[in-house]
Each structure stands twice: as structure tokens, then as C-alpha cells.
């Protein structure tokens, strides 16, 4: 190697496992509450979208998406939530998104997504909607 050649970049390290989506599903009356925790990002969004689509297809009532335990939300997560909200408009179920606190709420608001989804501060507020 001559001194004019750039050094070789370090090898790319790809993790063996992708982070798993952390979510729990419960019923509250006729509503289904999906509580998501940890990160909702490019790596977890595919599983999140599949899970939420299946829940929306099977739900007879509203679906409440609780994001209060999410520690990081990127644009892919916001896009998945907006798509799910649009899908809910086409189904008998409605999607209600619970977000409170700067991590998720501010990200949703800065992206302008709060104008495209039903956004409330608590699960109880989501369940009280008609």
C-alpha cells in the first residue's frame, strides 16, 4: 500500500439479533389496549406494523395505542402510526394514540402527525372518547 491510498475502513459489524418489539395487549371493555415500550424505530417498526395490523383487523372496538413507555421514536415509527390511523379510518375500529411527555409527544407534534391521528394524554381519556 502506498502512502497516497486511503486507509481501509473498519469492518462493518452487524448484530446477530435485532431488538424485539416490547408490547403488551389487553382488553378494557370493548377496546384493545396495545402498550408499547422501549424504542419504536427502523428496527422495530416492521414487527410493530404487523402486530398492530393484526390487532386492528381482529378488534371489534377501538384500538388504544399506549406510547407512554416509549423511550425513542423516529420518523419510521411516526409513519407507521399515521398509516395505522388511516387504516383505522377504513375499518370499524378507531385508533387512539396515547402520548404524554417530551420524548414521544414532542416528536409527534414536531412532525405534524398530531393533526393526522387521534392523540390523547392518557388511556382513560382514549377510552372515554365516543
SVG drawing of the C-alpha trace seen along z (x, -y; Angstrom):
<svg xmlns="http://www.w3.org/2000/svg" viewBox="-69 -21 73 35">
<polyline fill="none" stroke="black" stroke-width="0.4" points="0.0,0.0 1.4,-3.4 1.1,-6.4 -1.3,-8.0 -4.0,-5.4 -6.6,-6.0 -6.7,-3.5 -9.3,-0.7 -12.4,-1.3 -13.1,0.8 -15.2,3.9 -18.9,3.5 -20.4,5.1 -24.0,6.3 -25.7,7.5 -26.9,11.1 -30.2,10.2 -32.5,7.3 -34.1,5.7 -37.5,7.3 -40.6,5.1 -41.7,4.7 -45.5,4.6 -48.4,5.9 -52.0,6.3 -55.0,6.1 -58.8,5.6 -60.6,2.8 -64.3,3.2 -64.7,3.4 -61.4,1.7 -58.0,3.3 -55.0,1.5 -51.6,2.0 -48.9,0.7 -45.5,0.3 -42.2,-0.2 -38.6,-0.9 -37.8,-2.1 -40.1,-2.4 -37.6,-2.9 -36.5,-1.5 -35.5,1.9 -38.8,2.5 -41.3,0.8 -41.8,3.9 -42.9,6.1 -44.9,3.2 -46.8,2.7 -47.5,6.4 -48.7,6.6 -50.9,3.5 -52.4,4.5 -53.4,7.9 -54.9,6.4 -56.9,3.8 -58.2,6.5 -59.5,8.6 -60.7,5.8 -64.4,5.1 -64.0,1.8 -61.4,-0.9 -57.7,-0.2 -55.7,-2.3 -52.0,-2.6 -50.3,-3.5 -46.9,-5.0 -46.2,-6.4 -43.3,-3.9 -41.6,-4.5 -38.1,-5.9 -37.3,-6.7 -39.5,-7.4 -38.1,-8.1 -39.8,-9.0 -40.4,-5.4 -42.3,-4.9 -44.4,-8.1 -45.1,-6.9 -46.3,-3.5 -48.6,-5.2 -50.1,-7.5 -50.6,-4.6 -52.3,-2.6 -54.5,-5.6 -55.5,-5.8 -56.2,-2.0 -58.4,-2.5 -60.4,-5.2 -61.2,-2.5 -62.2,0.1 -65.0,0.2 -62.3,-0.3 -60.7,-3.6 -57.1,-4.1 -56.4,-6.3 -52.8,-7.2 -51.8,-7.9 -48.6,-10.0 -47.5,-12.2 -44.1,-13.6 -41.4,-15.2 -39.9,-12.1 -42.9,-10.9 -45.4,-13.7 -43.0,-16.4 -41.7,-14.2 -45.2,-13.6 -46.1,-17.3 -42.9,-18.5 -43.6,-16.1 -47.1,-17.4 -48.6,-13.9 -50.8,-15.1 -53.1,-16.6 -53.4,-13.2 -54.2,-11.0 -56.4,-11.0 -53.9,-11.9 -54.8,-11.9 -52.7,-12.1 -54.0,-9.0 -55.5,-5.6 -58.6,-6.7 -59.0,-9.7 -58.8,-7.4 -61.4,-5.1 -63.7,-8.0 -63.9,-9.1 -67.0,-8.1"/>
</svg>
